[in-house]
Amino acid sequence: MAAVTKGILGRKVGMTQIFDASSRVIPVTVLAAGPCRVSAVRTPEKDGYSAVQLAFDVVPERKLNQPERGHLKKSSLPPMRTLAELRLESTDGFEVGNEVLADVFAKGERVDVIGTSKGKGFAGVMRRHGFRGLSASHGTERKHRSPGSVGASATPSRIFKGMRMAGQLGNVRVTMLNLEVVDADPARNLLLIRGAVPGPNGSVVMVRSSVKARFNPGANGAKS
């Protein structure tokens, strides 16, 4: 597993498609990445771990509470809505106030994208877990989408924890691993990521360097 070396916060703009040199269609997600500012630097000596805190999305001061305003004023930064920490092996080269732009990533790099998936409310077991439902033949009356039996009666006389049942679907933290940066446009602070990323358009996501090496058959003497 590789160490995280860099990252940036951004906003999901939406999906589109581009053509590569071979005229093949590539689906991409457009991210408005940055600009971000370093609002704090965590060190093992002071905090027990290494990380940088990134601030993103300048907003009117009235939209932040007093602790948030005070934290940013202490770092001489404007009011910014989103704060997130990026764990690093070393914080050398980072200082409070540094600006992080979209050019932190280049075309062809592998990244992980972290976001919050779309919330879809209360959902049944067929939609939430992919259950096939009850039989549609004789004997089943108006309850085809039910989960079926959920446990024994006398023993153990309870429902086991973790039983897959109906409930909240979506609205959870999701990390998409090993996505490819198809293109980067530092002039407009845009990143084009191959494939889909979590969350609705307009949501905030974090893009970081990939933490897992992509498997390459035949590399380093590996057998295919």
Summary of the structure (lengths in Angstrom):
residues: 224
radius of gyration: 22.9
end to end distance: 20.2
largest distance: 71.6
contacts: 597
relative contact order: 0.25
helix: 13%
strand: 37%
